[in-house]
Amino acid sequence: MQGHVGESDNGKLILYKAWFCPFAERALIACKEKSIDFIEKEIDPYKKTEEWLSINPNGTVPALTQNGKNLYESSICVEYINDCYNNDVNLLPLDPYDRAYVRLWGDITGKKIVPFYYKTMKTPEEDDKKKSIEDLLAGIELFSKETQKREGPFFMGNVFGYVDLMLFPFVYRCNAVLGRYRDFKVPKEEKYQAYNRWYEACLEHESVKSILQDQEKLFDGYNSKYTNPRL
């Protein structure tokens, strides 16, 4: 369900998002995976209106509103969605160690992979681009090594969850956007085998498929802005 800033929620969760934002896609996938009834509000976070800043003082997406209360930052939004809607789908494990472990790896991928996606996109110089791609692949290799410790295609085995949805929106753009504009691809080598299997499994997972942006739409967004992308 689509909506607008300021629309009454009648108790429903409102998710503020922007179509181009991978951070917002984390929360959107969480909502889809939990099969909850919520309202999507598409906004332009670059327009820092007073109304928008009253919901999120940072002016970024995603943000949530429910019963007049606001939250923001993607990891916080995902955890709220998981904890608020207590059903058979658990995005984070119930076991305290496993729950801390996936939070840890959400943080690791957020530091070892996500920044190098943006750095590679913003770096047209060949030498700098080569270094940022090396750093990006090093992060992916680290993730692959950890993922291969468990059977099943997803990070925690056979169950799609927190680490998967926190990372996938960014590596989807690595394949699509960096693939076109920076000649980037993850090699089909053994050290990336678990990652490549994981990527394909996420790509076919229903909650992910339902929110994927058309690659041509992403390409159009980057075509004139790829040295200073907004996506």
BALO-744924 format. One line per 3 residues: for each residue x, y, z of N, C-alpha, C, O, CB. Coordinates in steps of 0.2 Angstrom, whole numbers. Glycine has a CB too. Layout:
X:Y:Z:X:Y:Z:X:Y:Z:X:Y:Z:X:Y:Z ~ ...
This chain:
4:-6:0:0:0:0:4:6:0:9:7:4:-5:0:6 ~ 3:11:-5:7:17:-5:4:23:-1:-3:22:0:8:19:-12 ~ 7:27:1:5:33:5:9:39:4:14:39:0:4:31:12
8:44:8:11:51:8:13:53:15:10:51:20:7:56:4 ~ 18:57:15:20:60:22:14:63:25:11:67:22:26:64:21 ~ 13:62:31:8:65:35:1:61:35:-4:63:38:7:72:32
0:56:31:-6:52:30:-7:49:37:-2:46:40:-6:48:24 ~ -13:48:39:-14:44:45:-13:37:44:-14:34:39:-22:45:47 ~ -10:34:49:-8:27:49:-13:22:52:-13:16:50:-1:26:52
-18:25:56:-23:20:59:-20:14:62:-23:9:62:-28:18:54 ~ -14:15:65:-11:10:69:-6:6:65:-2:2:68:-16:6:72 ~ -7:6:58:-2:2:54:5:5:54:6:11:55:-5:2:47
10:1:53:16:3:52:17:6:45:15:4:40:21:-3:52 ~ 21:12:46:22:16:40:30:15:38:34:17:43:20:24:40 ~ 31:13:32:38:13:30:40:19:25:37:19:20:40:6:27
44:23:27:46:29:22:52:26:19:57:24:22:48:35:26 ~ 52:26:12:58:24:8:58:28:2:54:32:0:56:16:6 ~ 64:27:-2:65:30:-8:67:24:-13:71:20:-11:71:35:-8
65:24:-19:66:18:-23:73:16:-24:75:10:-25:62:19:-30 ~ 77:21:-24:84:20:-26:89:18:-20:95:17:-21:87:26:-29 ~ 86:18:-14:90:17:-8:91:10:-6:86:7:-4:87:22:-3
97:7:-6:98:0:-4:97:0:4:95:-5:6:105:-2:-5 ~ 98:5:8:97:5:15:89:4:16:87:0:21:99:11:18 ~ 85:8:12:78:7:13:75:0:11:71:-3:14:74:12:9
79:-3:6:77:-10:4:78:-15:10:74:-20:10:81:-12:-2 ~ 82:-14:14:83:-18:20:77:-19:24:74:-24:25:89:-16:25 ~ 74:-13:25:68:-13:29:62:-16:25:57:-19:28:66:-6:32
62:-14:19:56:-16:14:56:-24:14:51:-27:14:57:-13:7 ~ 62:-27:13:63:-34:13:60:-37:19:57:-42:20:70:-36:11 ~ 62:-34:25:60:-36:32:52:-37:32:50:-42:34:63:-32:37
49:-31:30:42:-31:30:39:-37:26:34:-40:28:39:-24:28 ~ 42:-38:20:39:-43:15:40:-50:18:36:-54:17:43:-42:8 ~ 46:-51:21:48:-57:24:43:-59:30:42:-65:30:55:-57:26
42:-54:34:37:-55:39:30:-55:37:25:-57:41:38:-50:45 ~ 28:-54:31:21:-54:28:17:-49:32:11:-52:34:19:-61:28 ~ 19:-43:34:15:-39:38:11:-34:34:13:-33:28:19:-35:43
6:-32:37:2:-27:33:5:-20:35:4:-18:41:-6:-27:36 ~ 7:-16:30:10:-10:31:9:-5:26:7:-7:20:18:-11:32 ~ 11:1:27:10:7:22:17:9:19:21:10:23:6:13:25
18:9:13:24:11:10:23:19:8:18:20:5:26:7:4 ~ 28:23:10:27:30:8:34:32:4:39:32:7:26:34:14 ~ 33:33:-2:39:34:-6:40:42:-6:36:46:-7:38:32:-14
46:44:-4:48:51:-3:55:52:-6:58:48:-8:48:53:4 ~ 56:59:-7:63:61:-9:67:63:-3:65:69:-1:62:66:-15 ~ 71:59:-1:75:61:6:80:67:5:82:70:9:79:56:8
81:69:-2:85:75:-3:81:81:-2:84:87:-2:88:75:-10 ~ 75:81:-1:71:87:0:69:87:8:65:83:10:64:87:-4 ~ 73:91:11:73:91:18:68:96:21:69:101:24:80:93:21
62:94:20:56:98:22:55:97:30:58:93:33:50:95:19 ~ 52:102:32:51:102:40:47:96:42:48:93:47:47:109:42 ~ 42:94:38:38:89:39:42:82:39:41:78:44:32:88:34
46:81:34:51:75:34:56:75:40:57:70:43:54:75:27 ~ 59:81:41:64:81:47:60:80:54:64:78:58:67:88:47 ~ 54:81:54:50:80:60:50:72:62:49:70:67:44:83:60
50:68:56:50:61:57:57:58:58:58:54:62:46:58:50 ~ 61:61:54:68:58:54:73:65:54:74:67:48:70:53:49 ~ 76:67:59:80:73:59:86:72:55:89:77:53:82:74:66
88:66:53:94:65:49:92:66:41:96:67:37:97:58:50 ~ 85:65:40:83:66:33:84:60:29:84:61:23:85:72:30 ~ 86:54:32:87:49:27:82:43:28:77:44:32:94:46:30
82:39:23:78:33:23:82:27:24:88:26:23:74:32:16 ~ 79:21:28:72:21:29:70:25:36:75:26:40:70:14:30 ~ 64:26:37:61:28:43:54:24:44:51:23:39:61:36:44
53:23:50:46:20:52:42:25:57:45:29:61:47:14:56 ~ 36:25:56:31:28:60:25:23:62:23:19:58:28:34:57 ~ 24:22:68:18:18:71:15:21:77:19:23:82:20:11:72
9:22:77:6:25:83:9:32:85:9:33:91:5:20:89 ~ 11:36:80:14:42:82:21:43:84:23:48:86:10:46:87 ~ 24:37:84:31:36:86:35:35:80:33:31:76:32:31:92
41:37:80:46:37:74:52:33:76:55:34:81:47:44:71 ~ 55:30:71:61:26:71:65:27:65:62:28:60:61:19:73 ~ 72:27:65:76:27:59:82:24:60:84:21:65:77:35:57
86:23:54:92:19:54:90:12:52:86:9:55:96:19:60 ~ 93:9:47:90:3:44:91:-3:48:86:-7:49:94:1:37 ~ 96:-4:52:97:-9:57:92:-9:62:89:-14:64:104:-10:60
90:-3:65:85:-2:70:78:-3:67:74:-7:71:86:5:73 ~ 77:-1:61:70:-2:58:69:-10:57:64:-12:59:70:1:51 ~ 74:-13:55:74:-21:54:72:-24:60:68:-29:61:80:-23:50
76:-23:65:75:-26:72:68:-24:75:65:-29:78:81:-24:77 ~ 66:-18:74:59:-16:76:54:-21:73:49:-23:76:58:-9:75 ~ 54:-21:66:50:-25:62:49:-32:65:44:-35:65:51:-24:55
55:-35:66:56:-42:68:53:-43:75:49:-47:76:63:-44:68 ~ 54:-38:79:52:-39:86:45:-37:87:41:-40:92:56:-35:91 ~ 42:-32:84:36:-30:84:31:-35:82:25:-35:85:35:-23:81
32:-38:76:28:-43:73:30:-50:75:34:-53:71:27:-42:66 ~ 28:-53:80:30:-59:83:26:-65:79:20:-66:81:29:-59:90 ~ 29:-67:74:25:-73:70:30:-78:69:36:-79:72:22:-70:64
29:-83:65:33:-89:64:40:-87:60:44:-91:60:29:-94:60 ~ 40:-81:57:46:-79:54:51:-75:58:49:-70:61:45:-75:47 ~ 57:-77:60:61:-74:64:67:-71:60:71:-76:57:64:-78:70
68:-65:59:74:-62:55:80:-63:59:86:-64:56:72:-55:53 ~ 80:-63:65:86:-64:70:84:-70:74:79:-71:76:87:-57:74 ~ 89:-74:75:88:-80:79:86:-78:86:87:-73:89:95:-84:80
83:-83:89:81:-83:96:86:-84:101:86:-81:107:75:-87:98 ~ 91:-88:100:96:-90:104:101:-83:105:103:-80:100:101:-95:101 ~ 102:-82:111:106:-75:112:113:-75:109:115:-70:106:107:-74:120
117:-80:109:123:-80:105:122:-79:98:125:-75:94:127:-87:106 ~ 118:-83:95:116:-83:87:114:-76:86:115:-73:80:111:-88:85 ~ 110:-73:90:107:-66:89:112:-61:89:113:-57:84:102:-64:94
117:-62:93:123:-57:93:127:-58:87:130:-54:85:127:-58:100 ~ 128:-65:86:132:-66:80:130:-63:73:134:-61:70:133:-74:79 ~ 124:-64:72:121:-61:66:122:-53:66:123:-50:61:114:-63:64
121:-50:72:122:-43:72:129:-41:71:130:-36:67:120:-40:79 ~ 133:-45:73:141:-44:72:142:-44:65:146:-40:62:145:-50:76 ~ 139:-49:61:141:-50:54:137:-45:50:139:-43:44:139:-57:52
131:-43:52:128:-37:49:133:-31:49:133:-27:45:121:-35:52 ~ 136:-30:55:141:-24:56:147:-25:52:149:-21:49:143:-24:63 ~ 150:-32:52:156:-33:48:155:-32:40:159:-28:37:158:-40:49
149:-34:38:148:-33:30:146:-26:29:148:-23:24:142:-37:28 ~ 144:-22:34:142:-15:33:149:-11:33:149:-5:31:138:-13:39 ~ 154:-14:36:161:-10:36:165:-13:30:170:-9:28:164:-11:42
165:-19:29:170:-22:24:167:-23:17:171:-24:12:171:-29:27 ~ 161:-22:16:158:-23:9:155:-16:7:156:-13:2:153:-28:8 ~ 150:-14:11:146:-8:9:150:-2:7:148:1:2:141:-7:14
154:0:11:158:6:9:162:6:3:163:11:-1:163:8:15 ~ 164:0:1:168:-1:-5:164:-1:-11:167:0:-17:173:-7:-4 ~ 158:-3:-10:153:-2:-16:153:5:-18:154:7:-24:146:-5:-14
152:10:-13:151:17:-14:158:20:-17:158:24:-21:149:21:-8 ~ 163:18:-14:170:20:-16:171:18:-23:174:22:-27:175:17:-11 ~ 170:12:-25:171:10:-32:167:14:-37:170:16:-42:170:2:-32
161:15:-35:156:19:-39:159:26:-40:158:29:-46:149:19:-37 ~ 162:29:-35:164:36:-35:171:37:-38:173:43:-38:163:39:-28 ~ 174:32:-40:181:32:-41:183:30:-49:183:24:-50:185:27:-37
183:35:-53:184:34:-60:191:33:-62:193:29:-67:182:39:-64 ~ 196:35:-58:203:34:-59:205:27:-59:203:23:-54:208:38:-54 ~ 209:24:-64:210:17:-64:214:14:-58:212:9:-56:214:16:-71
219:17:-56:223:15:-50:218:14:-44:218:9:-40:229:19:-49 ~ 215:20:-43:211:20:-37:205:15:-37:203:12:-32:208:27:-36 ~ 202:14:-43:197:10:-44:199:3:-43:196:-1:-40:194:10:-52
205:1:-46:208:-6:-45:208:-7:-37:207:-13:-35:215:-6:-48 ~ 211:-3:-33:212:-4:-26:205:-4:-23:204:-9:-18:215:2:-23 ~ 200:0:-24:194:-1:-21:190:-8:-23:186:-10:-19:189:5:-23
191:-10:-29:188:-16:-31:192:-22:-27:188:-27:-25:189:-17:-39 ~ 198:-22:-26:202:-26:-22:199:-27:-15:198:-32:-12:209:-25:-22 ~ 198:-21:-12:195:-21:-5:188:-23:-5:186:-27:0:195:-13:-3
184:-22:-10:177:-25:-11:177:-32:-11:173:-36:-8:174:-22:-17 ~ 182:-35:-15:182:-42:-16:185:-45:-10:183:-51:-8:186:-44:-22 ~ 189:-42:-6:192:-45:0:186:-45:5:186:-50:9:197:-40:3
181:-41:5:176:-41:10:171:-47:8:168:-50:12:172:-34:10 ~ 170:-47:1:166:-53:-1:169:-60:0:165:-64:2:164:-52:-9 ~ 175:-60:0:179:-66:1:178:-68:9:177:-74:10:186:-66:-1
179:-63:13:178:-64:20:171:-67:22:170:-71:26:179:-58:24 ~ 166:-64:19:159:-66:19:158:-73:17:154:-77:20:154:-61:16 ~ 161:-74:11:160:-81:8:163:-86:13:160:-92:14:164:-81:1
169:-85:16:172:-90:20:168:-91:26:168:-97:28:179:-87:22 ~ 165:-86:29:160:-87:35:154:-91:33:152:-95:37:159:-80:38 ~ 151:-89:27:145:-92:25:146:-100:24:141:-104:25:142:-89:19
152:-102:21:153:-109:19:153:-113:25:153:-119:25:159:-109:15 ~ 153:-111:31:154:-115:38:147:-118:39:147:-123:43:155:-110:43 ~ 142:-116:36:135:-119:37:132:-122:30:134:-119:25:130:-114:40
129:-127:31:125:-130:25:119:-126:24:116:-122:28:123:-137:27 ~ 117:-126:18:112:-121:16:114:-115:12:120:-113:13:107:-119:22 ~ 110:-112:8:112:-107:4:113:-100:7:117:-96:5:108:-106:-2
109:-99:13:109:-92:16:115:-92:21:118:-97:23:103:-91:19 ~ 116:-86:24:121:-85:29:121:-90:35:126:-92:37:121:-78:31 ~ 115:-91:38:114:-95:43:111:-102:41:109:-105:46:109:-92:48
112:-104:35:110:-110:33:104:-110:28:104:-107:23:109:-115:39 ~ 99:-114:30:93:-114:26:88:-109:27:83:-108:23:90:-121:27 ~ 89:-104:32:84:-99:34:87:-92:32:92:-90:34:82:-100:41
83:-89:28:84:-82:26:83:-78:32:78:-78:35:80:-80:20 ~ 88:-73:33:87:-69:39:91:-62:38:92:-59:33:90:-73:45 ~ 93:-60:44:96:-53:45:102:-51:41:101:-46:37:97:-52:53
107:-55:41:113:-54:37:111:-54:30:114:-50:26:118:-59:39 ~ 107:-58:28:105:-59:21:102:-52:18:104:-50:13:101:-65:19 ~ 97:-50:22:93:-44:19:97:-38:21:96:-33:17:87:-44:23
102:-38:25:106:-32:27:111:-31:21:113:-25:19:110:-32:33 ~ 114:-36:18:119:-36:13:116:-36:6:119:-32:2:124:-42:14 ~ 111:-40:4:109:-41:-3:108:-35:-7:110:-34:-12:103:-45:-3
104:-30:-4:103:-24:-8:109:-20:-11:109:-17:-16:99:-19:-4 ~ 115:-21:-7:121:-18:-10:125:-22:-15:127:-19:-20:126:-16:-4 ~ 125:-28:-14:129:-33:-19:125:-33:-25:127:-35:-30:130:-39:-16
118:-33:-25:114:-32:-31:116:-27:-35:117:-27:-41:106:-32:-29 ~ 117:-21:-32:120:-15:-36:127:-16:-38:129:-13:-43:119:-9:-31 ~ 131:-20:-34:138:-21:-36:138:-25:-43:141:-23:-47:142:-26:-31
133:-30:-43:133:-34:-49:130:-30:-55:133:-30:-61:129:-40:-48 ~ 125:-26:-54:121:-22:-59:125:-16:-61:127:-15:-67:114:-21:-57 ~ 126:-11:-56:129:-5:-58:136:-5:-59:139:-2:-63:127:0:-52
140:-8:-54:147:-8:-54:149:-13:-60:154:-12:-64:150:-11:-48 ~ 145:-18:-62:146:-22:-67:146:-18:-74:150:-19:-78:141:-27:-68 ~ 141:-13:-74:141:-9:-81:146:-4:-81:150:-3:-86:134:-6:-81
147:0:-75:151:6:-75:158:5:-73:162:9:-74:148:11:-71 ~ 159:0:-69:166:-1:-67:169:-8:-69:174:-10:-66:166:-1:-59 ~ 166:-12:-73:168:-18:-75:169:-23:-70:174:-27:-70:175:-18:-79
165:-23:-65:166:-27:-59:162:-33:-59:156:-33:-62:163:-23:-53 ~ 165:-39:-57:161:-45:-56:165:-49:-51:171:-49:-50:161:-49:-63 ~ 161:-53:-48:164:-58:-43:166:-64:-47:162:-67:-50:159:-60:-37
173:-66:-46:175:-72:-50:172:-78:-48:170:-79:-42:183:-72:-49 ~ 172:-83:-53:169:-90:-51:175:-94:-49:176:-99:-52:166:-93:-58 ~ 178:-92:-43:183:-95:-40:181:-99:-34:175:-97:-31:189:-91:-39
184:-104:-31:182:-108:-26:181:-103:-19:177:-104:-15:187:-113:-24 ~ 185:-98:-19:185:-94:-13:179:-90:-12:177:-87:-7:191:-90:-12 ~ 176:-89:-18:169:-85:-18:163:-90:-19:158:-88:-20:170:-80:-24
164:-96:-19:159:-101:-21:153:-100:-16:147:-100:-19:162:-108:-20 ~ 154:-100:-10:148:-99:-5:145:-93:-6:139:-92:-6:151:-100:2 ~ 149:-87:-8:145:-81:-9:141:-81:-15:135:-79:-15:151:-75:-10
144:-84:-21:140:-85:-27:134:-89:-26:128:-87:-29:144:-88:-33 ~ 134:-94:-22:128:-98:-21:123:-94:-17:117:-94:-18:130:-105:-17 ~ 126:-91:-12:121:-86:-8:118:-81:-12:112:-80:-11:125:-83:-2
122:-78:-17:119:-73:-21:113:-75:-25:108:-72:-25:124:-69:-25 ~ 114:-81:-28:109:-84:-32:103:-86:-28:97:-85:-31:111:-90:-36 ~ 104:-88:-22:98:-90:-18:94:-84:-16:88:-84:-16:101:-94:-12
98:-79:-14:94:-73:-12:90:-70:-18:85:-67:-17:99:-67:-10 ~ 93:-70:-24:90:-67:-30:83:-71:-31:79:-68:-34:95:-68:-36 ~ 83:-77:-29:77:-81:-31:72:-81:-25:67:-84:-25:78:-88:-33
74:-78:-19:70:-78:-13:64:-74:-14:65:-68:-16:74:-77:-7 ~ 58:-76:-12:52:-72:-14:52:-65:-11:50:-60:-15:46:-76:-11 ~ 54:-64:-5:53:-57:-2:58:-52:-6:57:-46:-6:55:-57:5
64:-55:-8:69:-51:-12:66:-50:-19:67:-44:-21:76:-55:-12 ~ 64:-55:-22:61:-54:-29:56:-49:-29:55:-45:-34:59:-61:-32 ~ 52:-48:-24:46:-44:-24:48:-37:-24:44:-32:-26:42:-45:-19
54:-35:-22:56:-28:-21:62:-26:-26:64:-20:-26:58:-27:-14 ~ 65:-31:-30:70:-29:-34:69:-23:-39:64:-23:-42:73:-35:-38 ~ 73:-19:-40:73:-13:-44:75:-16:-51:80:-20:-52:77:-7:-42
72:-14:-56:74:-15:-63:81:-12:-64:82:-6:-63:69:-12:-68 ~ 85:-16:-67:92:-14:-68:93:-8:-73:97:-4:-71:96:-20:-71 ~ 88:-8:-78:89:-2:-82:87:4:-79:90:10:-80:84:-3:-88
82:4:-74:81:10:-70:86:12:-66:88:18:-65:74:8:-65 ~ 90:7:-63:96:9:-59:101:12:-64:105:17:-62:99:3:-56 ~ 102:9:-70:107:12:-75:106:19:-76:110:23:-77:107:7:-81
99:20:-78:97:27:-80:99:32:-74:101:38:-76:90:27:-81 ~ 98:30:-68:99:34:-62:107:36:-62:109:41:-60:97:31:-56 ~ 111:31:-64:118:32:-63:121:35:-70:127:38:-69:122:25:-62
118:35:-75:121:36:-81:124:43:-81:130:44:-84:116:36:-87 ~ 121:48:-79:124:55:-79:127:57:-72:129:63:-71:119:60:-81 ~ 126:53:-67:128:54:-60:133:50:-57:135:50:-51:122:55:-56
136:45:-61:140:39:-58:146:41:-55:149:37:-51:142:34:-64 ~ 149:47:-56:155:50:-52:153:52:-45:157:54:-41:159:55:-56 ~ 146:54:-44:143:56:-38:136:54:-37:132:57:-37:143:64:-38
136:47:-36:129:44:-37:125:45:-31:127:47:-25:130:36:-37 ~ 118:45:-32:113:46:-27:110:40:-25:106:39:-21:108:51:-29 ~ 112:34:-29:109:28:-28:112:23:-23:110:18:-22:108:24:-35
